[in-house]
Amino acid sequence: MAGFVDTPRASVEEADRVLEEITARLTDAVSHRRRTLRASWQEAGPDGGAPSTDTEQLRLALRDYRELADRLMRL
């Protein structure tokens, strides 16, 4: 609190930088999770062709997408 009293503008600028860093980290984490989820159902089949995901894998992927979306909506 003393920092704000002595240099209010610098304190607010620091808070802005901290929030920017946290936002960037969150964005990176969500992007990484999305890539992982996408890979779970878009991997190529054994012959390098179309994905060979079965219904259960797709159900689990959908559940994981919903869980991530719900968590993000609670932020």
PyMOL Python script that loads the backbone (N, CA, C, O; Angstrom):
from pymol import cmd

cmd.read_pdbstr("""\
ATOM      1  N   MET A   1       0.825  -1.202   0.000  1.00  0.00           N
ATOM      2  CA  MET A   1       0.000   0.000   0.000  1.00  0.00           C
ATOM      3  C   MET A   1       0.862   1.256   0.000  1.00  0.00           C
ATOM      4  O   MET A   1       0.502   2.253  -0.625  1.00  0.00           O
ATOM      5  N   ALA A   2       2.001   1.217   0.698  1.00  0.00           N
ATOM      6  CA  ALA A   2       2.882   2.383   0.731  1.00  0.00           C
ATOM      7  C   ALA A   2       3.381   2.724  -0.664  1.00  0.00           C
ATOM      8  O   ALA A   2       3.576   3.898  -0.979  1.00  0.00           O
ATOM      9  N   GLY A   3       3.595   1.696  -1.525  1.00  0.00           N
ATOM     10  CA  GLY A   3       4.030   1.946  -2.888  1.00  0.00           C
ATOM     11  C   GLY A   3       3.022   2.771  -3.660  1.00  0.00           C
ATOM     12  O   GLY A   3       3.399   3.649  -4.436  1.00  0.00           O
ATOM     13  N   PHE A   4       1.756   2.500  -3.458  1.00  0.00           N
ATOM     14  CA  PHE A   4       0.716   3.249  -4.141  1.00  0.00           C
ATOM     15  C   PHE A   4       0.699   4.700  -3.677  1.00  0.00           C
ATOM     16  O   PHE A   4       0.558   5.620  -4.482  1.00  0.00           O
ATOM     17  N   VAL A   5       0.843   4.891  -2.386  1.00  0.00           N
ATOM     18  CA  VAL A   5       0.813   6.247  -1.831  1.00  0.00           C
ATOM     19  C   VAL A   5       1.970   7.067  -2.391  1.00  0.00           C
ATOM     20  O   VAL A   5       1.810   8.242  -2.723  1.00  0.00           O
ATOM     21  N   ASP A   6       3.143   6.428  -2.492  1.00  0.00           N
ATOM     22  CA  ASP A   6       4.319   7.148  -2.978  1.00  0.00           C
ATOM     23  C   ASP A   6       4.299   7.335  -4.493  1.00  0.00           C
ATOM     24  O   ASP A   6       4.674   8.399  -4.987  1.00  0.00           O
ATOM     25  N   THR A   7       3.870   6.324  -5.231  1.00  0.00           N
ATOM     26  CA  THR A   7       3.876   6.384  -6.697  1.00  0.00           C
ATOM     27  C   THR A   7       2.637   5.681  -7.251  1.00  0.00           C
ATOM     28  O   THR A   7       2.717   4.546  -7.720  1.00  0.00           O
ATOM     29  N   PRO A   8       1.504   6.355  -7.193  1.00  0.00           N
ATOM     30  CA  PRO A   8       0.256   5.703  -7.622  1.00  0.00           C
ATOM     31  C   PRO A   8       0.272   5.268  -9.086  1.00  0.00           C
ATOM     32  O   PRO A   8      -0.179   4.169  -9.406  1.00  0.00           O
ATOM     33  N   ARG A   9       0.785   6.114  -9.976  1.00  0.00           N
ATOM     34  CA  ARG A   9       0.801   5.753 -11.392  1.00  0.00           C
ATOM     35  C   ARG A   9       1.676   4.521 -11.624  1.00  0.00           C
ATOM     36  O   ARG A   9       1.276   3.621 -12.363  1.00  0.00           O
ATOM     37  N   ALA A  10       2.826   4.461 -11.029  1.00  0.00           N
ATOM     38  CA  ALA A  10       3.722   3.310 -11.188  1.00  0.00           C
ATOM     39  C   ALA A  10       3.071   2.042 -10.635  1.00  0.00           C
ATOM     40  O   ALA A  10       3.246   0.963 -11.201  1.00  0.00           O
ATOM     41  N   SER A  11       2.335   2.158  -9.558  1.00  0.00           N
ATOM     42  CA  SER A  11       1.648   0.996  -8.986  1.00  0.00           C
ATOM     43  C   SER A  11       0.584   0.455  -9.931  1.00  0.00           C
ATOM     44  O   SER A  11       0.449  -0.756 -10.100  1.00  0.00           O
ATOM     45  N   VAL A  12      -0.168   1.361 -10.543  1.00  0.00           N
ATOM     46  CA  VAL A  12      -1.203   0.940 -11.481  1.00  0.00           C
ATOM     47  C   VAL A  12      -0.565   0.361 -12.744  1.00  0.00           C
ATOM     48  O   VAL A  12      -1.064  -0.625 -13.286  1.00  0.00           O
ATOM     49  N   GLU A  13       0.523   0.953 -13.216  1.00  0.00           N
ATOM     50  CA  GLU A  13       1.237   0.412 -14.386  1.00  0.00           C
ATOM     51  C   GLU A  13       1.759  -0.992 -14.096  1.00  0.00           C
ATOM     52  O   GLU A  13       1.694  -1.872 -14.955  1.00  0.00           O
ATOM     53  N   GLU A  14       2.271  -1.200 -12.893  1.00  0.00           N
ATOM     54  CA  GLU A  14       2.748  -2.534 -12.514  1.00  0.00           C
ATOM     55  C   GLU A  14       1.594  -3.531 -12.468  1.00  0.00           C
ATOM     56  O   GLU A  14       1.736  -4.665 -12.926  1.00  0.00           O
ATOM     57  N   ALA A  15       0.458  -3.117 -11.922  1.00  0.00           N
ATOM     58  CA  ALA A  15      -0.716  -3.993 -11.880  1.00  0.00           C
ATOM     59  C   ALA A  15      -1.150  -4.361 -13.302  1.00  0.00           C
ATOM     60  O   ALA A  15      -1.554  -5.495 -13.561  1.00  0.00           O
ATOM     61  N   ASP A  16      -1.064  -3.402 -14.211  1.00  0.00           N
ATOM     62  CA  ASP A  16      -1.421  -3.664 -15.604  1.00  0.00           C
ATOM     63  C   ASP A  16      -0.468  -4.683 -16.223  1.00  0.00           C
ATOM     64  O   ASP A  16      -0.911  -5.588 -16.930  1.00  0.00           O
ATOM     65  N   ARG A  17       0.833  -4.551 -15.969  1.00  0.00           N
ATOM     66  CA  ARG A  17       1.810  -5.508 -16.502  1.00  0.00           C
ATOM     67  C   ARG A  17       1.592  -6.906 -15.930  1.00  0.00           C
ATOM     68  O   ARG A  17       1.690  -7.900 -16.649  1.00  0.00           O
ATOM     69  N   VAL A  18       1.299  -6.974 -14.643  1.00  0.00           N
ATOM     70  CA  VAL A  18       1.062  -8.274 -14.006  1.00  0.00           C
ATOM     71  C   VAL A  18      -0.171  -8.940 -14.622  1.00  0.00           C
ATOM     72  O   VAL A  18      -0.141 -10.131 -14.930  1.00  0.00           O
ATOM     73  N   LEU A  19      -1.242  -8.183 -14.801  1.00  0.00           N
ATOM     74  CA  LEU A  19      -2.455  -8.746 -15.401  1.00  0.00           C
ATOM     75  C   LEU A  19      -2.194  -9.188 -16.842  1.00  0.00           C
ATOM     76  O   LEU A  19      -2.710 -10.218 -17.274  1.00  0.00           O
ATOM     77  N   GLU A  20      -1.407  -8.426 -17.579  1.00  0.00           N
ATOM     78  CA  GLU A  20      -1.066  -8.804 -18.949  1.00  0.00           C
ATOM     79  C   GLU A  20      -0.297 -10.124 -18.965  1.00  0.00           C
ATOM     80  O   GLU A  20      -0.557 -10.980 -19.810  1.00  0.00           O
ATOM     81  N   GLU A  21       0.640 -10.295 -18.045  1.00  0.00           N
ATOM     82  CA  GLU A  21       1.413 -11.538 -17.973  1.00  0.00           C
ATOM     83  C   GLU A  21       0.528 -12.722 -17.591  1.00  0.00           C
ATOM     84  O   GLU A  21       0.653 -13.803 -18.166  1.00  0.00           O
ATOM     85  N   ILE A  22      -0.356 -12.522 -16.633  1.00  0.00           N
ATOM     86  CA  ILE A  22      -1.266 -13.592 -16.216  1.00  0.00           C
ATOM     87  C   ILE A  22      -2.180 -13.979 -17.376  1.00  0.00           C
ATOM     88  O   ILE A  22      -2.422 -15.163 -17.610  1.00  0.00           O
ATOM     89  N   THR A  23      -2.686 -12.982 -18.102  1.00  0.00           N
ATOM     90  CA  THR A  23      -3.556 -13.244 -19.243  1.00  0.00           C
ATOM     91  C   THR A  23      -2.817 -14.035 -20.315  1.00  0.00           C
ATOM     92  O   THR A  23      -3.376 -14.966 -20.895  1.00  0.00           O
ATOM     93  N   ALA A  24      -1.571 -13.674 -20.582  1.00  0.00           N
ATOM     94  CA  ALA A  24      -0.778 -14.385 -21.586  1.00  0.00           C
ATOM     95  C   ALA A  24      -0.544 -15.832 -21.163  1.00  0.00           C
ATOM     96  O   ALA A  24      -0.642 -16.744 -21.985  1.00  0.00           O
ATOM     97  N   ARG A  25      -0.239 -16.043 -19.897  1.00  0.00           N
ATOM     98  CA  ARG A  25      -0.029 -17.411 -19.407  1.00  0.00           C
ATOM     99  C   ARG A  25      -1.303 -18.235 -19.500  1.00  0.00           C
ATOM    100  O   ARG A  25      -1.264 -19.402 -19.891  1.00  0.00           O
ATOM    101  N   LEU A  26      -2.425 -17.639 -19.143  1.00  0.00           N
ATOM    102  CA  LEU A  26      -3.705 -18.340 -19.229  1.00  0.00           C
ATOM    103  C   LEU A  26      -4.021 -18.690 -20.685  1.00  0.00           C
ATOM    104  O   LEU A  26      -4.450 -19.804 -20.986  1.00  0.00           O
ATOM    105  N   THR A  27      -3.806 -17.735 -21.574  1.00  0.00           N
ATOM    106  CA  THR A  27      -4.049 -17.978 -23.000  1.00  0.00           C
ATOM    107  C   THR A  27      -3.172 -19.111 -23.509  1.00  0.00           C
ATOM    108  O   THR A  27      -3.644 -19.980 -24.243  1.00  0.00           O
ATOM    109  N   ASP A  28      -1.907 -19.108 -23.127  1.00  0.00           N
ATOM    110  CA  ASP A  28      -1.000 -20.182 -23.546  1.00  0.00           C
ATOM    111  C   ASP A  28      -1.458 -21.533 -23.006  1.00  0.00           C
ATOM    112  O   ASP A  28      -1.435 -22.533 -23.724  1.00  0.00           O
ATOM    113  N   ALA A  29      -1.871 -21.561 -21.748  1.00  0.00           N
ATOM    114  CA  ALA A  29      -2.316 -22.815 -21.141  1.00  0.00           C
ATOM    115  C   ALA A  29      -3.578 -23.346 -21.824  1.00  0.00           C
ATOM    116  O   ALA A  29      -3.686 -24.545 -22.078  1.00  0.00           O
ATOM    117  N   VAL A  30      -4.526 -22.465 -22.119  1.00  0.00           N
ATOM    118  CA  VAL A  30      -5.759 -22.885 -22.783  1.00  0.00           C
ATOM    119  C   VAL A  30      -5.455 -23.358 -24.207  1.00  0.00           C
ATOM    120  O   VAL A  30      -6.021 -24.352 -24.661  1.00  0.00           O
ATOM    121  N   SER A  31      -4.575 -22.661 -24.906  1.00  0.00           N
ATOM    122  CA  SER A  31      -4.195 -23.074 -26.258  1.00  0.00           C
ATOM    123  C   SER A  31      -3.525 -24.444 -26.248  1.00  0.00           C
ATOM    124  O   SER A  31      -3.796 -25.277 -27.112  1.00  0.00           O
ATOM    125  N   HIS A  32      -2.660 -24.673 -25.279  1.00  0.00           N
ATOM    126  CA  HIS A  32      -2.000 -25.976 -25.171  1.00  0.00           C
ATOM    127  C   HIS A  32      -3.020 -27.076 -24.896  1.00  0.00           C
ATOM    128  O   HIS A  32      -2.950 -28.151 -25.492  1.00  0.00           O
ATOM    129  N   ARG A  33      -3.956 -26.816 -24.010  1.00  0.00           N
ATOM    130  CA  ARG A  33      -4.985 -27.807 -23.684  1.00  0.00           C
ATOM    131  C   ARG A  33      -5.851 -28.093 -24.910  1.00  0.00           C
ATOM    132  O   ARG A  33      -6.210 -29.242 -25.170  1.00  0.00           O
ATOM    133  N   ARG A  34      -6.180 -27.048 -25.655  1.00  0.00           N
ATOM    134  CA  ARG A  34      -6.991 -27.234 -26.857  1.00  0.00           C
ATOM    135  C   ARG A  34      -6.250 -28.086 -27.884  1.00  0.00           C
ATOM    136  O   ARG A  34      -6.849 -28.966 -28.503  1.00  0.00           O
ATOM    137  N   ARG A  35      -4.963 -27.837 -28.070  1.00  0.00           N
ATOM    138  CA  ARG A  35      -4.184 -28.651 -29.008  1.00  0.00           C
ATOM    139  C   ARG A  35      -4.172 -30.107 -28.568  1.00  0.00           C
ATOM    140  O   ARG A  35      -4.278 -31.008 -29.401  1.00  0.00           O
ATOM    141  N   THR A  36      -4.043 -30.347 -27.267  1.00  0.00           N
ATOM    142  CA  THR A  36      -4.041 -31.706 -26.742  1.00  0.00           C
ATOM    143  C   THR A  36      -5.400 -32.374 -26.985  1.00  0.00           C
ATOM    144  O   THR A  36      -5.466 -33.530 -27.402  1.00  0.00           O
ATOM    145  N   LEU A  37      -6.464 -31.643 -26.723  1.00  0.00           N
ATOM    146  CA  LEU A  37      -7.800 -32.187 -26.969  1.00  0.00           C
ATOM    147  C   LEU A  37      -7.995 -32.493 -28.442  1.00  0.00           C
ATOM    148  O   LEU A  37      -8.499 -33.558 -28.797  1.00  0.00           O
ATOM    149  N   ARG A  38      -7.603 -31.574 -29.293  1.00  0.00           N
ATOM    150  CA  ARG A  38      -7.773 -31.775 -30.729  1.00  0.00           C
ATOM    151  C   ARG A  38      -6.997 -33.008 -31.192  1.00  0.00           C
ATOM    152  O   ARG A  38      -7.501 -33.799 -31.990  1.00  0.00           O
ATOM    153  N   ALA A  39      -5.789 -33.167 -30.699  1.00  0.00           N
ATOM    154  CA  ALA A  39      -4.968 -34.314 -31.089  1.00  0.00           C
ATOM    155  C   ALA A  39      -5.610 -35.628 -30.667  1.00  0.00           C
ATOM    156  O   ALA A  39      -5.401 -36.656 -31.310  1.00  0.00           O
ATOM    157  N   SER A  40      -6.389 -35.600 -29.589  1.00  0.00           N
ATOM    158  CA  SER A  40      -6.992 -36.840 -29.093  1.00  0.00           C
ATOM    159  C   SER A  40      -8.039 -37.408 -30.048  1.00  0.00           C
ATOM    160  O   SER A  40      -8.331 -38.603 -29.999  1.00  0.00           O
ATOM    161  N   TRP A  41      -8.606 -36.571 -30.913  1.00  0.00           N
ATOM    162  CA  TRP A  41      -9.619 -37.090 -31.829  1.00  0.00           C
ATOM    163  C   TRP A  41      -9.300 -36.839 -33.301  1.00  0.00           C
ATOM    164  O   TRP A  41     -10.038 -37.291 -34.176  1.00  0.00           O
ATOM    165  N   GLN A  42      -8.207 -36.122 -33.586  1.00  0.00           N
ATOM    166  CA  GLN A  42      -7.864 -35.855 -34.976  1.00  0.00           C
ATOM    167  C   GLN A  42      -6.639 -36.626 -35.459  1.00  0.00           C
ATOM    168  O   GLN A  42      -6.204 -36.432 -36.594  1.00  0.00           O
ATOM    169  N   GLU A  43      -6.079 -37.487 -34.629  1.00  0.00           N
ATOM    170  CA  GLU A  43      -4.899 -38.226 -35.045  1.00  0.00           C
ATOM    171  C   GLU A  43      -5.226 -39.089 -36.256  1.00  0.00           C
ATOM    172  O   GLU A  43      -6.319 -39.644 -36.367  1.00  0.00           O
ATOM    173  N   ALA A  44      -4.271 -39.188 -37.148  1.00  0.00           N
ATOM    174  CA  ALA A  44      -4.467 -39.981 -38.365  1.00  0.00           C
ATOM    175  C   ALA A  44      -4.595 -41.455 -38.026  1.00  0.00           C
ATOM    176  O   ALA A  44      -4.074 -41.927 -37.016  1.00  0.00           O
ATOM    177  N   GLY A  45      -5.295 -42.166 -38.889  1.00  0.00           N
ATOM    178  CA  GLY A  45      -5.466 -43.610 -38.728  1.00  0.00           C
ATOM    179  C   GLY A  45      -4.159 -44.348 -38.963  1.00  0.00           C
ATOM    180  O   GLY A  45      -3.139 -43.734 -39.278  1.00  0.00           O
ATOM    181  N   PRO A  46      -4.190 -45.655 -38.809  1.00  0.00           N
ATOM    182  CA  PRO A  46      -2.978 -46.461 -38.922  1.00  0.00           C
ATOM    183  C   PRO A  46      -2.293 -46.362 -40.285  1.00  0.00           C
ATOM    184  O   PRO A  46      -1.075 -46.521 -40.369  1.00  0.00           O
ATOM    185  N   ASP A  47      -3.045 -46.104 -41.347  1.00  0.00           N
ATOM    186  CA  ASP A  47      -2.448 -45.990 -42.676  1.00  0.00           C
ATOM    187  C   ASP A  47      -2.146 -44.535 -43.046  1.00  0.00           C
ATOM    188  O   ASP A  47      -1.850 -44.235 -44.203  1.00  0.00           O
ATOM    189  N   GLY A  48      -2.222 -43.638 -42.068  1.00  0.00           N
ATOM    190  CA  GLY A  48      -1.971 -42.222 -42.313  1.00  0.00           C
ATOM    191  C   GLY A  48      -3.161 -41.500 -42.916  1.00  0.00           C
ATOM    192  O   GLY A  48      -3.062 -40.334 -43.299  1.00  0.00           O
ATOM    193  N   GLY A  49      -4.279 -42.191 -43.000  1.00  0.00           N
ATOM    194  CA  GLY A  49      -5.487 -41.618 -43.601  1.00  0.00           C
ATOM    195  C   GLY A  49      -6.358 -40.927 -42.578  1.00  0.00           C
ATOM    196  O   GLY A  49      -5.876 -40.250 -41.670  1.00  0.00           O
ATOM    197  N   ALA A  50      -7.641 -41.112 -42.748  1.00  0.00           N
ATOM    198  CA  ALA A  50      -8.630 -40.470 -41.880  1.00  0.00           C
ATOM    199  C   ALA A  50      -8.463 -40.938 -40.438  1.00  0.00           C
ATOM    200  O   ALA A  50      -7.999 -42.051 -40.189  1.00  0.00           O
ATOM    201  N   PRO A  51      -8.843 -40.087 -39.495  1.00  0.00           N
ATOM    202  CA  PRO A  51      -8.752 -40.476 -38.089  1.00  0.00           C
ATOM    203  C   PRO A  51      -9.525 -41.762 -37.812  1.00  0.00           C
ATOM    204  O   PRO A  51     -10.567 -42.022 -38.412  1.00  0.00           O
ATOM    205  N   SER A  52      -8.992 -42.554 -36.894  1.00  0.00           N
ATOM    206  CA  SER A  52      -9.635 -43.830 -36.571  1.00  0.00           C
ATOM    207  C   SER A  52     -10.278 -43.788 -35.187  1.00  0.00           C
ATOM    208  O   SER A  52     -10.370 -44.812 -34.510  1.00  0.00           O
ATOM    209  N   THR A  53     -10.714 -42.622 -34.774  1.00  0.00           N
ATOM    210  CA  THR A  53     -11.310 -42.484 -33.453  1.00  0.00           C
ATOM    211  C   THR A  53     -12.659 -43.185 -33.400  1.00  0.00           C
ATOM    212  O   THR A  53     -13.460 -43.117 -34.332  1.00  0.00           O
ATOM    213  N   ASP A  54     -12.881 -43.852 -32.291  1.00  0.00           N
ATOM    214  CA  ASP A  54     -14.167 -44.517 -32.126  1.00  0.00           C
ATOM    215  C   ASP A  54     -15.117 -43.602 -31.349  1.00  0.00           C
ATOM    216  O   ASP A  54     -14.725 -42.538 -30.870  1.00  0.00           O
ATOM    217  N   THR A  55     -16.326 -44.025 -31.241  1.00  0.00           N
ATOM    218  CA  THR A  55     -17.353 -43.216 -30.583  1.00  0.00           C
ATOM    219  C   THR A  55     -16.984 -42.899 -29.144  1.00  0.00           C
ATOM    220  O   THR A  55     -17.249 -41.792 -28.674  1.00  0.00           O
ATOM    221  N   GLU A  56     -16.386 -43.832 -28.441  1.00  0.00           N
ATOM    222  CA  GLU A  56     -16.011 -43.600 -27.044  1.00  0.00           C
ATOM    223  C   GLU A  56     -14.944 -42.514 -26.940  1.00  0.00           C
ATOM    224  O   GLU A  56     -15.013 -41.664 -26.052  1.00  0.00           O
ATOM    225  N   GLN A  57     -13.970 -42.535 -27.826  1.00  0.00           N
ATOM    226  CA  GLN A  57     -12.944 -41.489 -27.817  1.00  0.00           C
ATOM    227  C   GLN A  57     -13.579 -40.122 -28.087  1.00  0.00           C
ATOM    228  O   GLN A  57     -13.222 -39.128 -27.454  1.00  0.00           O
ATOM    229  N   LEU A  58     -14.502 -40.085 -29.012  1.00  0.00           N
ATOM    230  CA  LEU A  58     -15.184 -38.826 -29.322  1.00  0.00           C
ATOM    231  C   LEU A  58     -16.042 -38.356 -28.146  1.00  0.00           C
ATOM    232  O   LEU A  58     -16.105 -37.161 -27.859  1.00  0.00           O
ATOM    233  N   ARG A  59     -16.696 -39.289 -27.472  1.00  0.00           N
ATOM    234  CA  ARG A  59     -17.500 -38.928 -26.294  1.00  0.00           C
ATOM    235  C   ARG A  59     -16.614 -38.331 -25.216  1.00  0.00           C
ATOM    236  O   ARG A  59     -16.969 -37.322 -24.607  1.00  0.00           O
ATOM    237  N   LEU A  60     -15.463 -38.945 -24.976  1.00  0.00           N
ATOM    238  CA  LEU A  60     -14.534 -38.441 -23.968  1.00  0.00           C
ATOM    239  C   LEU A  60     -13.976 -37.073 -24.359  1.00  0.00           C
ATOM    240  O   LEU A  60     -13.804 -36.198 -23.510  1.00  0.00           O
ATOM    241  N   ALA A  61     -13.696 -36.897 -25.649  1.00  0.00           N
ATOM    242  CA  ALA A  61     -13.200 -35.601 -26.111  1.00  0.00           C
ATOM    243  C   ALA A  61     -14.253 -34.522 -25.891  1.00  0.00           C
ATOM    244  O   ALA A  61     -13.939 -33.425 -25.429  1.00  0.00           O
ATOM    245  N   LEU A  62     -15.502 -34.835 -26.222  1.00  0.00           N
ATOM    246  CA  LEU A  62     -16.572 -33.861 -26.026  1.00  0.00           C
ATOM    247  C   LEU A  62     -16.730 -33.514 -24.552  1.00  0.00           C
ATOM    248  O   LEU A  62     -16.914 -32.349 -24.199  1.00  0.00           O
ATOM    249  N   ARG A  63     -16.659 -34.521 -23.697  1.00  0.00           N
ATOM    250  CA  ARG A  63     -16.734 -34.280 -22.251  1.00  0.00           C
ATOM    251  C   ARG A  63     -15.610 -33.356 -21.800  1.00  0.00           C
ATOM    252  O   ARG A  63     -15.839 -32.446 -21.003  1.00  0.00           O
ATOM    253  N   ASP A  64     -14.393 -33.580 -22.303  1.00  0.00           N
ATOM    254  CA  ASP A  64     -13.253 -32.743 -21.918  1.00  0.00           C
ATOM    255  C   ASP A  64     -13.405 -31.310 -22.436  1.00  0.00           C
ATOM    256  O   ASP A  64     -13.046 -30.359 -21.741  1.00  0.00           O
ATOM    257  N   TYR A  65     -13.935 -31.152 -23.651  1.00  0.00           N
ATOM    258  CA  TYR A  65     -14.198 -29.804 -24.165  1.00  0.00           C
ATOM    259  C   TYR A  65     -15.213 -29.079 -23.282  1.00  0.00           C
ATOM    260  O   TYR A  65     -15.027 -27.912 -22.939  1.00  0.00           O
ATOM    261  N   ARG A  66     -16.274 -29.772 -22.922  1.00  0.00           N
ATOM    262  CA  ARG A  66     -17.307 -29.155 -22.068  1.00  0.00           C
ATOM    263  C   ARG A  66     -16.729 -28.758 -20.714  1.00  0.00           C
ATOM    264  O   ARG A  66     -17.010 -27.673 -20.204  1.00  0.00           O
ATOM    265  N   GLU A  67     -15.929 -29.637 -20.142  1.00  0.00           N
ATOM    266  CA  GLU A  67     -15.319 -29.352 -18.845  1.00  0.00           C
ATOM    267  C   GLU A  67     -14.431 -28.112 -18.925  1.00  0.00           C
ATOM    268  O   GLU A  67     -14.482 -27.252 -18.045  1.00  0.00           O
ATOM    269  N   LEU A  68     -13.628 -28.020 -19.964  1.00  0.00           N
ATOM    270  CA  LEU A  68     -12.761 -26.859 -20.121  1.00  0.00           C
ATOM    271  C   LEU A  68     -13.588 -25.592 -20.318  1.00  0.00           C
ATOM    272  O   LEU A  68     -13.302 -24.566 -19.702  1.00  0.00           O
ATOM    273  N   ALA A  69     -14.603 -25.653 -21.163  1.00  0.00           N
ATOM    274  CA  ALA A  69     -15.459 -24.487 -21.388  1.00  0.00           C
ATOM    275  C   ALA A  69     -16.146 -24.050 -20.096  1.00  0.00           C
ATOM    276  O   ALA A  69     -16.225 -22.855 -19.811  1.00  0.00           O
ATOM    277  N   ASP A  70     -16.639 -25.003 -19.318  1.00  0.00           N
ATOM    278  CA  ASP A  70     -17.282 -24.675 -18.039  1.00  0.00           C
ATOM    279  C   ASP A  70     -16.302 -23.988 -17.090  1.00  0.00           C
ATOM    280  O   ASP A  70     -16.641 -23.001 -16.437  1.00  0.00           O
ATOM    281  N   ARG A  71     -15.095 -24.517 -17.025  1.00  0.00           N
ATOM    282  CA  ARG A  71     -14.077 -23.911 -16.142  1.00  0.00           C
ATOM    283  C   ARG A  71     -13.763 -22.491 -16.577  1.00  0.00           C
ATOM    284  O   ARG A  71     -13.613 -21.602 -15.739  1.00  0.00           O
ATOM    285  N   LEU A  72     -13.661 -22.270 -17.887  1.00  0.00           N
ATOM    286  CA  LEU A  72     -13.359 -20.930 -18.365  1.00  0.00           C
ATOM    287  C   LEU A  72     -14.511 -19.968 -18.099  1.00  0.00           C
ATOM    288  O   LEU A  72     -14.279 -18.797 -17.796  1.00  0.00           O
ATOM    289  N   MET A  73     -15.741 -20.443 -18.206  1.00  0.00           N
ATOM    290  CA  MET A  73     -16.900 -19.584 -17.962  1.00  0.00           C
ATOM    291  C   MET A  73     -16.997 -19.171 -16.488  1.00  0.00           C
ATOM    292  O   MET A  73     -17.598 -18.144 -16.172  1.00  0.00           O
ATOM    293  N   ARG A  74     -16.421 -19.952 -15.604  1.00  0.00           N
ATOM    294  CA  ARG A  74     -16.468 -19.619 -14.169  1.00  0.00           C
ATOM    295  C   ARG A  74     -15.400 -18.597 -13.767  1.00  0.00           C
ATOM    296  O   ARG A  74     -15.400 -18.117 -12.633  1.00  0.00           O
ATOM    297  N   LEU A  75     -14.497 -18.264 -14.683  1.00  0.00           N
ATOM    298  CA  LEU A  75     -13.438 -17.293 -14.343  1.00  0.00           C
ATOM    299  C   LEU A  75     -14.004 -15.899 -14.191  1.00  0.00           C
ATOM    300  O   LEU A  75     -13.262 -14.958 -13.908  1.00  0.00           O
TER     301      LEU A  75
END
""", "prot")
cmd.dss("prot")
cmd.show_as("cartoon", "prot")
cmd.util.cbc("prot")
cmd.orient("prot")
